[in-house]
Amino acid sequence: MDVSTRREQAITGAVLVAAFALRAYRLGAASLWYDETVSVILAQKDVLALTRHTAGDIHPPLYYYLLHLWGRLAGWSEFSVAFVSLFFGVLLGALVYRVAREWFDARVARLAALLVALSPYNLWYSQEVRMYTLGACLGLVSTYLFVRVLTADRWRLTTDRRPPTAAWVFVAYVTVSALGVYTLYYFAFLLAFQNLAALVWLIRNRKELRNLYRWLVSQIAILVLYAPWLPIAFRQATDPPVPPWRSFTTLPDVLLESFAALAFGQSIEPMLVAPMLVVIAGVIAFALWRDRRPLTADRPTDSLSHCPPFLLGYTLVPLFIIYALSLWKPLYHVRYIFTYSPAFYILVAQGFVQVSHYATRKAQGTRRITKRIVTILACLLLTAYGILLAFSTYNFWYSPHYAKDDLRGAVRYLSEHWRPGDAILINAGYTYTAFLYYADVPIAWRGRLTQYTIRNTNEGAIVLQTGSIGGAPNLGWGNPESDFYATTADETRAALDRVFAAHSRLWMLRLYDTVVDPDGIIRDYLATRGRLFDDEGFAGGSYARVQGYLTTRAPLTALPNDVTRRDLLLGKRIVLLGFTPNATRVRAGAPLDVEVYWQAREPTNVDARLYIGLFAEDGSVVAAADEIPIGNALGTSRWMPGEILRQPIRLRVPPHLAPGEYVLRVALYNPLTNETLAPSPQEFVTENGHIVLTRVQVNPASEN
């Protein structure tokens, strides 16, 4: 191995290591957003259930199969499940290098691989638990083999290397292309481009029409391999089982958004990088202008892959097909263009190399000052490009504006504040996968809201999935197991009536609810029939919210008979009326649930906070919690004098706590001064103003 070869391998290896490092940094740090949780929940199913569920969804199953196998080996943490995308994201850089090395030269290959490694667009999807990096890898391999299949005879004549057998290339192309369509339906638009390129090639090279037979057989073979899934794909495309959610995007916006994403990612505003986009467009135009020979001209290997218009068509033809079909039904989203992105980076690299060669030749024989000016301009251009890439990458990692929906935070907040007897409303089929992945609550029953019958249970949460109000009757294809179903406003209100009759509190996880409830039927019902006691928003462009409602607007007027009375006036304004139960048993590691009843005697201007502590006999605290009484939307400053409010409180008992008898204490305090709202001294009031509530018998974790 000569020195130049070792040097090239070292540079390529360094680029791939850098690509891995960038993609591994903060992998799994952010919450999974809705689509990603769908990937994980589907992959956790057995293969048969996975296939059946995917057949009623809008994506083919191959990626889910791979994630299923990987998850069984590596686990289901956010880091683990994202590693599949990371692997294919790094592999994409290696494939770009390999393809560009053969189609052009080593300099173009190294630069193209570097552009992929540094691309915020690639970084974004290399950390997303979806099929896009897999689809891009399969697309590049398919196109590379497509060129080999179509130009096999020319390749043999123009290279002194021993070519692979035509049969092997043919089988590989057909297999990879079929796998691509089993990964992402939008892969079909890349195959459409390949067919268009083949048609142009064969028309301009009539002497090679013998390749037409080979090409037709390859397309038939792909179709045969895809035949088992084809009826499902056709039905999903023509009669989607999900509510429509995309809006039409105009062609200028499609081109600007796609170009900006390819060049600088989705984490920077396109207009901010518009001047540099013009420069990159000029570089691409220069590459096209400098290589104007017809497709029939002699090239180092073949005249198809080495043709810059071919690379431009690789990216643009599928994009224009998507736009054209969007005139019938909106299909465009910038994420789908990632499948066609590899050619963009090879083309840009080729353009930069061509510009460099041209500038070098023009500078020869000129004054030294001219050469310096050219060098300075080139350095400034590369510096500006690098700064914008770094800025976009920083935004991707740290900017709240580009943060994914914090469904982890939302569901965990709900899990922490849910109490036995509460119902949970998942406002759209869009959120149930996030709830299942992140929730830490026992589920007693989960089903469609319209199928709910009154269930009085403290064994776990009642989880209700709403339907698409006013949706098309064929939504979900009538499958009772579908994530989406059509319902009416009257059916929804009747179901909520049953929920309100059976539960004193209702939680709602809001996300995309305007899609399935455009007229706000559920929001209006909760606002008029319930009383908001908790409301918390979370980061992300979809404005996820967790809201808690009391299911009656009428305040309590009397305490239940089983309440132990205390009647302690705290801070001369708030009374702790009582609690239940008087004594309880709990296993170590299990939650301790107690209900406290409050009453405001006078209005307050501060939302007091509640301290909850579990104490041993020697007075040491073994567990503690801190929260706003009732909820952040119904704190003490919003309590009406005279009304009685019930607050279910929960404290997690440490799993390794020694068995024995403990005491639960509570205290209200002013968060502005940290001063306890102390009651008058009594036998169940400690020296520091804590109120002794119930005695707790803690049993070993192994006991029921």
C-alpha positions in Angstrom: 0.0 0.0 0.0 1.6 3.3 -1.1 1.7 6.5 0.9 -1.1 8.2 -1.0 -3.5 5.3 -0.4 -2.7 5.3 3.3 -3.2 9.0 3.4 -6.6 8.8 1.7 -7.7 6.0 4.0 -6.7 8.0 7.0 -8.6 11.1 5.9 -11.7 9.1 5.1 -11.5 7.3 8.4 -11.2 10.6 10.2 -14.3 11.9 8.4 -16.3 8.9 9.4 -15.1 9.1 13.0 -16.1 12.7 13.1 -19.5 11.8 11.6 -20.0 9.2 14.3 -19.0 11.6 17.1 -21.4 14.3 15.9 -24.2 11.8 15.7 -23.5 10.2 19.0 -23.3 13.5 20.9 -26.6 14.0 22.8 -28.1 10.9 21.2 -31.2 10.2 23.2 -31.0 13.4 25.2 -34.2 14.9 23.8 -37.6 13.4 24.1 -39.0 11.2 21.3 -41.7 13.0 19.4 -44.9 11.3 18.3 -43.7 9.6 15.1 -40.7 8.2 17.0 -42.8 6.8 19.8 -44.9 5.1 17.1 -41.7 3.4 15.8 -40.8 2.1 19.3 -44.3 0.9 20.2 -44.7 -0.9 16.9 -41.2 -2.4 17.2 -42.0 -3.7 20.7 -44.8 -5.9 19.3 -44.3 -9.4 18.0 -43.7 -9.7 14.3 -47.2 -10.8 13.5 -48.8 -8.0 15.5 -46.3 -5.5 14.1 -47.1 -6.5 10.5 -50.9 -6.4 11.1 -50.7 -2.9 12.8 -48.4 -1.5 10.0 -50.8 -2.7 7.4 -53.4 -0.3 8.9 -50.9 2.6 9.2 -49.2 4.7 6.5 -45.7 3.3 6.3 -44.3 -0.1 5.2 -42.8 -2.4 7.8 -39.1 -3.1 7.1 -37.6 -0.4 9.4 -39.9 -1.6 12.2 -38.6 -5.2 11.7 -35.0 -4.0 12.1 -35.9 -1.9 15.1 -37.7 -4.9 16.6 -34.6 -7.1 16.3 -32.3 -4.3 17.6 -34.5 -3.4 20.5 -34.6 -7.0 21.7 -30.8 -7.0 21.8 -30.0 -3.5 23.0 -33.1 -2.4 24.9 -35.6 0.3 24.4 -34.0 3.4 25.9 -34.0 6.6 23.8 -30.3 6.1 23.1 -30.6 2.5 22.1 -33.5 2.9 19.7 -31.9 6.0 18.0 -28.7 4.0 17.4 -30.2 2.3 14.3 -30.6 5.6 12.6 -27.1 6.7 13.7 -25.6 3.5 12.2 -27.2 4.2 8.8 -26.4 7.9 9.1 -22.7 7.1 9.4 -22.9 4.3 6.7 -24.5 6.9 4.4 -21.3 8.9 4.6 -19.2 5.9 3.7 -21.4 5.0 0.8 -21.3 8.6 -0.5 -17.5 8.4 -0.5 -17.5 5.0 -2.2 -19.9 6.1 -4.9 -18.3 9.5 -5.5 -14.9 7.9 -5.6 -15.9 5.7 -8.5 -18.1 8.2 -10.3 -15.7 11.1 -10.0 -12.4 11.1 -8.1 -10.9 10.9 -4.6 -11.0 14.7 -4.1 -14.8 14.8 -4.8 -15.3 11.7 -2.7 -13.6 13.1 0.3 -15.4 16.4 0.1 -18.8 14.8 -0.4 -18.3 12.5 2.6 -17.2 15.5 4.7 -20.4 17.4 3.6 -22.5 14.5 4.7 -20.6 14.2 8.0 -21.1 17.9 8.8 -24.6 18.3 7.4 -27.2 19.3 10.1 -29.9 17.8 7.8 -28.1 14.4 8.1 -27.4 14.9 11.8 -31.1 15.5 12.4 -32.3 12.3 10.9 -29.3 10.3 12.2 -30.7 11.0 15.6 -34.4 10.4 14.8 -36.0 7.1 15.5 -37.4 6.8 12.0 -36.6 5.1 8.7 -35.1 8.0 6.8 -31.4 7.2 7.0 -32.1 3.6 6.1 -34.1 4.8 3.1 -31.3 7.2 2.0 -28.7 4.4 2.2 -30.9 2.0 0.2 -31.6 4.7 -2.3 -27.9 5.4 -2.9 -27.1 1.7 -3.3 -30.0 1.2 -5.5 -29.0 4.1 -7.8 -25.4 2.9 -7.9 -26.5 -0.6 -8.9 -29.0 0.9 -11.3 -26.1 2.5 -13.2 -24.2 -0.8 -13.2 -27.2 -2.7 -14.6 -27.9 -0.2 -17.3 -24.3 0.4 -18.4 -22.8 -3.1 -17.7 -21.4 -3.5 -21.2 -19.9 0.0 -21.3 -18.4 -0.4 -17.8 -16.6 -3.6 -19.0 -15.1 -1.7 -21.9 -14.0 1.4 -20.1 -12.3 0.0 -17.0 -9.5 -2.4 -16.6 -10.9 -3.8 -13.3 -12.6 -7.1 -13.3 -16.3 -6.3 -13.2 -18.8 -8.2 -10.9 -21.0 -10.6 -12.7 -24.0 -9.2 -14.4 -26.3 -11.6 -12.6 -24.9 -10.5 -9.2 -25.4 -6.9 -10.0 -28.9 -7.5 -11.3 -30.0 -9.5 -8.2 -28.5 -6.9 -5.9 -30.2 -4.1 -7.6 -33.6 -5.8 -7.6 -33.2 -6.8 -3.9 -32.1 -3.4 -2.6 -34.8 -1.5 -4.6 -37.5 -3.8 -3.2 -36.2 -3.3 0.3 -36.3 0.4 -0.3 -40.0 0.4 -1.1 -40.6 -1.9 1.9 -38.9 0.9 4.0 -40.6 4.0 2.7 -43.3 4.6 0.1 -41.5 7.7 -1.1 -38.7 5.5 -2.3 -41.0 4.8 -5.3 -40.4 8.3 -6.6 -36.6 7.5 -6.7 -37.5 4.4 -8.8 -39.5 6.7 -11.0 -36.5 8.9 -11.6 -34.4 5.8 -12.4 -36.9 4.8 -15.0 -36.9 8.3 -16.5 -33.1 8.3 -16.6 -33.1 4.8 -18.2 -35.5 6.0 -20.9 -33.3 9.0 -21.7 -30.2 6.9 -21.7 -31.6 4.3 -24.0 -33.0 6.9 -26.4 -29.7 8.6 -26.7 -27.8 5.4 -26.9 -29.8 3.4 -29.4 -26.9 1.0 -30.0 -27.3 -0.2 -26.4 -31.0 -1.0 -26.7 -30.1 -4.6 -25.8 -30.1 -3.3 -22.2 -33.8 -2.4 -22.5 -34.7 -6.1 -21.9 -32.5 -6.3 -18.8 -34.0 -3.1 -17.5 -37.6 -4.1 -18.0 -37.0 -7.5 -16.3 -35.4 -5.7 -13.3 -38.5 -3.5 -12.8 -40.8 -6.5 -13.2 -38.7 -8.4 -10.6 -39.0 -5.5 -8.1 -42.7 -5.5 -8.6 -42.9 -9.2 -8.0 -41.0 -8.9 -4.8 -43.3 -6.1 -3.7 -46.5 -7.8 -4.8 -47.4 -9.2 -1.3 -47.5 -5.6 0.1 -48.7 -3.8 -3.0 -52.5 -4.1 -2.3 -51.9 -2.7 1.2 -49.7 0.1 -0.2 -52.3 1.0 -2.8 -55.1 1.2 -0.3 -53.0 3.3 2.1 -52.1 5.7 -0.7 -55.7 6.1 -2.1 -57.6 5.8 1.1 -55.4 6.8 4.1 -56.6 5.4 7.4 -55.5 8.6 9.3 -57.1 12.0 9.3 -55.7 14.5 6.8 -53.2 16.8 8.4 -50.9 18.2 5.8 -51.6 21.5 4.0 -50.6 22.3 0.4 -47.2 23.9 0.0 -46.5 26.2 -3.0 -43.7 25.4 -5.4 -41.4 28.3 -4.3 -41.8 27.3 -0.7 -41.1 23.7 -1.6 -37.9 24.6 -3.4 -36.6 27.1 -0.8 -37.3 24.8 2.2 -35.9 21.7 0.5 -32.7 23.6 -0.8 -32.1 25.2 2.6 -32.6 21.8 4.4 -30.2 20.0 2.1 -27.6 22.7 2.5 -27.9 23.8 6.1 -30.5 21.5 7.8 -34.0 22.3 9.2 -32.6 24.1 12.3 -32.0 27.5 10.6 -34.3 29.9 8.9 -34.0 29.7 5.1 -34.0 33.5 4.6 -31.0 33.8 7.0 -28.9 31.6 4.7 -30.3 32.9 1.5 -27.0 34.6 0.3 -25.1 31.4 0.9 -27.8 29.4 -0.9 -27.2 31.6 -3.9 -23.5 30.8 -3.7 -24.2 27.1 -3.5 -26.6 27.3 -6.4 -23.9 29.0 -8.4 -21.5 26.2 -7.5 -24.0 23.7 -8.7 -24.6 25.7 -11.9 -20.9 25.9 -12.5 -20.6 22.1 -12.2 -23.4 21.7 -14.7 -21.9 24.3 -17.1 -18.4 22.8 -16.9 -19.6 19.3 -17.8 -21.9 19.9 -20.8 -20.9 16.9 -22.9 -23.8 14.7 -24.0 -24.7 11.4 -22.3 -23.1 9.5 -25.2 -19.6 11.1 -24.7 -16.7 8.9 -23.5 -16.2 9.1 -19.8 -13.7 7.4 -17.3 -16.3 4.7 -16.5 -19.7 5.5 -17.9 -21.4 8.6 -19.1 -24.5 8.3 -16.9 -23.2 8.4 -13.4 -20.4 10.9 -14.2 -23.0 13.4 -15.6 -23.9 16.2 -13.1 -27.5 16.5 -14.6 -28.0 12.9 -13.5 -27.1 13.8 -9.9 -29.4 16.9 -10.1 -32.2 14.8 -11.4 -31.7 12.3 -8.5 -32.8 14.9 -6.1 -35.1 17.2 -8.1 -37.2 14.7 -10.1 -38.6 12.9 -7.0 -39.2 16.4 -5.5 -41.2 17.6 -8.5 -43.2 14.3 -8.6 -44.1 14.9 -4.9 -45.2 18.4 -5.7 -47.2 17.4 -8.7 -49.0 14.7 -6.7 -49.6 17.3 -3.9 -51.9 19.1 -6.4 -54.2 16.1 -5.8 -53.4 15.3 -2.2 -50.8 17.1 -0.1 -47.7 14.8 0.2 -44.8 17.2 0.6 -42.8 17.4 3.8 -39.1 18.3 3.9 -38.2 15.1 5.8 -39.1 13.0 2.8 -36.5 14.8 0.6 -33.8 13.2 2.8 -34.2 10.0 0.8 -32.9 11.8 -2.3 -30.2 13.8 -0.5 -27.0 11.8 -1.2 -26.7 13.0 -4.8 -26.9 16.7 -3.6 -23.7 16.4 -1.6 -21.8 14.6 -4.4 -23.0 17.3 -6.8 -22.0 20.2 -4.5 -18.6 18.5 -3.9 -18.1 18.2 -7.6 -19.0 21.8 -8.1 -16.5 23.0 -5.4 -13.8 20.9 -7.0 -14.6 22.3 -10.4 -14.5 25.9 -9.1 -11.2 25.2 -7.4 -9.7 23.8 -10.6 -11.0 26.6 -12.7 -9.8 29.3 -10.3 -6.3 27.7 -10.0 -5.9 27.6 -13.8 -7.1 31.1 -14.2 -4.7 32.3 -11.5 -1.7 30.8 -13.2 0.6 33.4 -14.7 -1.2 36.2 -13.0 0.2 38.6 -10.4 0.8 37.3 -6.9 -1.8 39.8 -5.5 -4.5 38.2 -7.7 -3.7 34.7 -6.4 -3.9 36.0 -2.8 -7.2 37.7 -3.5 -8.6 34.4 -4.9 -7.2 32.5 -1.9 -8.7 35.0 0.6 -12.1 34.9 -1.1 -12.1 31.1 -1.1 -11.2 31.0 2.6 -13.9 33.6 3.5 -16.4 31.5 1.6 -15.5 28.3 3.3 -15.4 30.1 6.7 -18.9 31.5 6.2 -20.2 28.1 5.1 -18.7 26.4 8.2 -20.1 29.1 10.5 -23.6 28.6 9.2 -23.3 24.8 9.5 -22.1 25.2 13.1 -24.9 27.6 13.9 -27.5 25.3 12.5 -26.0 22.3 14.4 -26.0 24.4 17.6 -29.6 25.2 17.0 -30.4 21.5 16.5 -28.9 20.6 19.8 -29.8 23.5 22.0 -32.3 26.0 20.6 -35.9 25.6 22.0 -37.2 26.9 18.7 -36.2 23.7 17.0 -36.7 21.3 19.9 -38.8 18.3 19.4 -42.1 18.0 21.3 -41.2 17.2 24.9 -43.6 14.3 25.2 -41.3 12.7 27.8 -41.7 15.7 30.0 -45.5 15.9 29.4 -46.2 12.2 30.1 -43.9 12.2 33.1 -45.6 15.3 34.5 -48.9 13.5 34.1 -47.6 10.4 35.7 -46.4 12.3 38.7 -49.6 14.2 39.2 -52.1 11.4 38.4 -53.9 9.9 41.4 -55.9 6.8 41.8 -59.4 7.3 40.6 -58.4 9.9 37.9 -59.2 9.3 34.3 -56.8 10.2 31.5 -58.0 11.6 28.2 -55.5 11.2 25.3 -56.8 13.8 22.9 -56.2 12.0 19.6 -54.8 8.7 18.5 -51.6 10.7 18.0 -50.5 10.6 21.6 -51.2 7.1 22.9 -47.8 5.8 21.8 -46.0 8.5 23.7 -48.1 7.8 26.7 -47.4 4.0 26.6 -43.7 4.6 26.1 -43.2 7.2 28.9 -46.0 6.7 31.4 -45.3 5.3 34.8 -48.8 4.6 36.0 -50.7 1.3 36.2 -53.4 1.1 33.5 -56.6 -0.5 34.5 -58.3 0.0 31.2 -57.4 1.6 27.9 -59.8 2.0 25.0 -61.8 4.4 22.8 -63.6 7.2 24.6 -66.9 6.3 23.0 -66.7 2.7 24.3 -66.2 3.8 27.9 -68.6 2.4 30.5 -68.6 3.6 34.1 -65.7 2.0 36.0 -65.1 2.9 39.6 -61.6 1.6 40.2 -58.5 2.7 42.1 -56.4 -0.1 40.7 -55.0 2.0 37.9 -55.7 4.7 35.3 -58.6 4.7 33.0 -57.0 5.8 29.7 -59.4 7.1 27.0 -58.5 7.7 23.4 -60.6 10.2 21.5 -61.8 9.9 18.0 -61.8 12.2 15.0 -64.9 14.3 15.6 -66.7 14.7 12.3 -64.2 12.5 10.5 -64.8 10.5 7.4 -66.8 7.3 8.0 -64.0 5.2 6.4 -61.4 6.5 8.9 -59.3 3.6 10.2 -61.1 1.4 7.7 -63.6 0.5 10.3 -61.1 -1.7 12.1 -61.9 -1.7 15.9 -58.1 -1.9 16.6 -57.2 1.1 14.5 -55.5 4.1 16.1 -58.0 6.4 14.5 -61.8 6.3 14.3 -64.6 8.6 13.3 -67.1 9.8 15.8 -69.6 12.6 16.3 -69.9 15.5 18.6 -73.0 14.0 20.3 -71.2 10.6 20.8 -68.2 12.4 22.3 -70.3 14.5 24.7 -72.3 11.5 25.9 -69.1 9.6 26.6 -67.7 12.5 28.5 -70.9 12.6 30.6 -70.2 9.0 31.7 -66.6 9.9 32.5 -67.6 12.9 34.6 -70.2 10.8 36.4 -67.6 8.2 37.5 -64.4 10.3 38.1 -63.8 13.3 40.3 -60.8 14.4 38.2 -59.8 14.1 34.6 -56.4 14.6 32.9 -56.0 15.5 29.3 -52.8 15.2 27.3 -53.2 17.6 24.4 -51.3 17.3 21.2 -52.6 17.7 17.6 -56.2 18.0 19.1 -57.1 20.6 16.5 -56.6 17.9 13.8 -59.1 15.5 15.3 -61.3 18.1 17.0 -61.2 21.1 14.8 -64.4 22.6 16.3 -63.1 22.3 19.8 -65.9 20.1 21.0 -63.9 18.5 23.8 -62.2 21.7 24.8 -65.5 23.5 25.1 -67.0 20.6 27.1 -64.2 20.6 29.6 -64.2 24.4 29.9 -67.9 24.6 30.6 -68.5 21.4 32.6 -65.2 21.1 34.4 -62.9 23.2 36.5 -59.3 23.6 35.4 -57.0 22.9 38.3 -53.7 22.1 36.6 -52.2 23.4 33.3 -48.6 22.8 32.1 -47.1 23.5 28.7 -44.0 21.8 27.2 -41.4 22.6 24.7 -41.8 21.8 21.0 -43.6 23.2 17.9 -46.8 21.3 18.6 -47.4 22.9 22.0 -48.0 19.8 24.0 -50.0 20.4 27.2 -51.1 18.5 30.2 -54.4 19.8 31.8 -56.3 18.6 34.8 -60.0 19.2 35.4 -62.3 18.7 38.4 -65.4 17.1 36.9 -67.7 19.4 38.8 -67.8 23.2 39.1 -69.8 23.0 42.3 -67.6 23.2 45.4 -67.9 20.6 48.2 -70.1 21.7 51.0 -69.5 18.9 53.5 -66.8 16.4 54.4 -67.2 12.7 53.7 -68.0 10.6 56.8 -64.7 8.8 56.8 -62.6 11.9 57.1 -60.4 12.3 60.2 -60.9 15.9 61.4 -58.1 18.3 62.2 -59.6 21.8 61.7 -56.2 23.6 61.9 -56.0 27.2 60.9 -52.8 27.8 59.0 -51.4 31.4 58.6 -54.8 32.7 59.7 -56.3 32.1 56.2 -56.4 28.4 55.3 -57.8 25.5 57.3 -56.7 21.9 57.1 -60.1 20.3 57.7 -59.1 16.7 57.7 -57.6 13.7 55.9 -58.2 10.1 55.1 -57.3 7.3 55.9 -56.4 7.5 59.5 -53.8 4.7 59.1 -52.5 2.7 56.2 -50.2 0.0 55.0 -47.8 0.2 52.1 -45.0 -1.8 50.6 -41.5 -0.4 50.3 -41.1 1.0 46.8 -44.9 1.5 46.4 -46.8 4.9 46.4 -48.5 6.1 49.5 -51.8 7.8 48.8 -53.7 10.1 51.2 -56.5 12.6 50.7 -56.4 16.0 52.4 -59.3 18.5 52.6 -58.7 22.2 52.7 -60.8 25.3 53.1 -59.9 29.0 52.6 -61.2 31.3 55.3 -59.9 34.5 53.6 -58.5 35.3 50.2 -54.7 34.9 49.8 -52.4 36.6 47.3 -49.7 33.9 47.3 -49.9 30.3 46.1 -48.6 28.4 49.1 -46.7 25.2 48.6 -47.3 21.9 50.4 -44.5 19.9 52.0 -45.1 16.2 52.5 -42.7 14.0 54.5 -42.5 10.5 55.8 -40.7 10.3 59.2 -39.2 7.5 61.2 -39.7 7.3 65.0 -36.4 9.1 65.7 -37.7 12.1 63.7 -35.5 11.6 60.6 -37.2 12.1 57.2 -37.1 9.0 54.9 -39.1 10.4 52.0 -40.4 13.8 51.0 -42.2 15.7 48.2 -43.2 19.2 47.5 -46.1 20.4 45.3 -48.7 23.1 44.8 -51.9 22.2 46.6 -54.7 21.1 44.2 -52.7 22.2 41.1 -50.9 25.1 39.5 -54.1 26.5 37.9 -56.0 26.3 41.2 -53.4 27.3 43.8 -54.4 28.9 47.2 -54.6 32.4 45.7 -57.6 31.1 43.6 -59.5 29.4 46.4 -62.9 31.0 47.2 -63.5 31.6 50.9 -65.7 28.9 52.3 -65.3 26.2 49.6 -63.9 22.8 50.5 -61.3 21.3 48.2 -60.1 17.7 48.1 -56.5 17.1 47.4 -55.2 13.6 46.7 -51.5 13.5 47.6 -48.9 10.8 46.8 -45.5 10.0 48.2 -43.2 7.3 46.8 -41.9 5.1 49.6 -38.2 4.3 49.1 -37.8 0.7 47.8 -35.2 -0.3 50.4 -36.9 1.3 53.4 -36.7 -0.9 56.5 -40.1 -2.3 57.5 -41.7 -0.6 60.5 -44.1 2.1 61.5 -43.7 5.7 60.2 -45.6 8.9 60.4 -46.8 11.1 57.5 -46.5 14.9 58.1 -47.6 17.9 56.0 -47.0 21.6 56.1 -47.9 24.7 54.1 -45.3 27.3 53.5 -44.9 30.6 51.6 -42.5 30.0 48.7 -41.4 33.6 48.6 -40.1 33.6 52.2 -39.9 29.8 52.9 -41.8 30.5 56.1 -44.2 27.8 57.4 -47.8 28.7 57.8 -47.8 27.4 61.3 -50.9 26.5 63.2 -51.5 27.0 66.9 -49.7 24.4 69.1 -51.6 21.1 69.5 -50.8 17.5 70.1 -50.5 16.7 66.4 -48.4 19.8 65.5 -44.7 19.5 65.8 -42.3 22.2 67.0 -41.4 23.3 63.4 -45.1 23.6 62.4 -45.5 20.2 60.7 -48.9 18.6 61.0 -48.9 14.9 61.9 -51.5 13.1 59.7 -51.6 9.3 59.4 -49.5 6.5 60.7 -48.0 4.3 58.0 -47.0 0.7 58.3 -44.3 -0.1 55.8 -44.0 -3.7 54.8 -41.2 -5.4 52.9 -41.2 -4.9 49.1 -41.9 -8.6 48.6 -45.1 -8.6 50.6 -48.5 -7.6 49.1 
